Amino acid sequence: MPYELISHTADYAARIRAETEEGLFLEAAGALVSMITDPGLLSGGKPVTVTAEGDDRADLMVNWLREILSFFVVDGLIVRISGIESLTETAVSALGTAVPFDPAKHPVYKEIKAVTYHAARAERAGSGWEAQIVFDV
């Protein structure tokens, strides 16, 4: 055979917990930023509104994180979400601050390529909320 299949880990997963559904979306955004760089090193920036839609909560969570990741990948901006303006089972809108990414100031911890649907979930868990998201790295 001219090729051989080798084992390769190309995913990174996170389980996020919060007391409220709004908190779950805030924590998920914070987790994504923390995987990319040190949020404590982010300062300044400009106000932005981040919105996403989905067919259900899991789809919404994936699209929400994809939207935040796209600011980084497409525009070179790290978005810190400060508050959820509105949230339904299929739509979210939030206020945040978009900080220009500077590789001299901001270390890159994980190079996240995509937010995947693999094992994605966002649901009530006991008295709170829980999400699981897999990232392609």
N, C-alpha and C positions, 0 to 999 in steps of 0.2 A: 504494500500500500504506500503511495507517495505522501501520505499525510498521517498524522496521529492526533487524536483528540486528547486534550489535556484539561485538567481541572483548573477552573479559573473563577475566582470570586469577583463579581462585578456589581454586587448589590450591597446596600447598607440600609438597615431597617431601623425604624424608631417606633416605640409605643409611647403615646402621649396620654396623660391623664389630667383631668380638671374637674372642678366641682360643677361648673356650668357649661352649657354648649358654647356660649360666647368665649368662655375661658379656654375651651378646647381649641378653638380656632386661633386665639391669641398665642397659646402655648405651642401649637404646631408651627406657627410662623416663627416664633422665637427659636424653636428647635432647629428649623431649617437654617436660619441665620447663624446659629451657634455651630452647626456642622460646617458651614463655609468659612467663618472667621470668628474672631473674638468680638462679641458685641460691645464689650467695654471700651474698645478702641474706636468706636464709631462716634463721630461728633459732627455737628453742623447738619447741612442738608436742606432739602426743600420739602414742603408739604405735598403729599400725594394722596389720592384716593385709590384704593385697590378694591376691585370688584371681581366676582366670579359667579358662575352659575353651574348647576349640575342637575342630573336626573334624580339623584337621591343624596343623602348625606355623604356617603363614601365618595361618590363622583364629585360632589361639591368640594370635599376636602382635597382630593387630588387636583382639581382645577384651581382651587385657591392657592395651593403650594406651587403649582406650575406658574401661576400669574406672578407670584413673588420671585420665583426663580428666573422668570423671563426678564424682570428688571435687571437682574445681575448679568445674565448671559447676553442679552441684547443691548442693554444700555450702560452696563458697567456700574450699576447702582445697587447698593444694599438697602433694602427697605426694612425699617423697624416699625412694626405696627403698634400704634398707641391706643387704639380703641375701636371696637366694633360699632358701626353706626346702625346697621340693620342685619338681621339674620333670620332666614327661614330654612326650611328643609332643602330648598333648591337654589338659594341665592344668598350671597354675603357681600356686604360693603363695609369697608373699614378705612379709617384715617391712619396715615403713617408719615414717616419721614424718609426720604430717599437720599442716602449719603453716597457721594461718589467713591467708588472703590479705588484705593491707592495701594498697589502691591508693596510699596516701600513702608507703609504704615500698617497694613492689614495682612497678616499671614493667612494663607489658604490652607485650611485643615483638610477638607475633602473637596475634590472637584466633582460636584454633583452635575451630572449630565441631564437627568430627567427624573420626574416623579412618576412612578409606575402604578398601574392598577393591580399588580400582583399582590394578593392578600390584603388589599386596601379595605379598611373599614373605619367607620365613625359612628358610634352608637352609645346609648345609655349603658352604664356598667355599674350596677349596684345603685348607690345614691349619687353617683357622678356620671362622668362621660369619659370615653376612651376611644382613641384612634390608633390605628396601626398603618404605617406607610412604609413602602419600600422605595428606595432611591437607587437609580442607576449611577454608579460612579466610575 
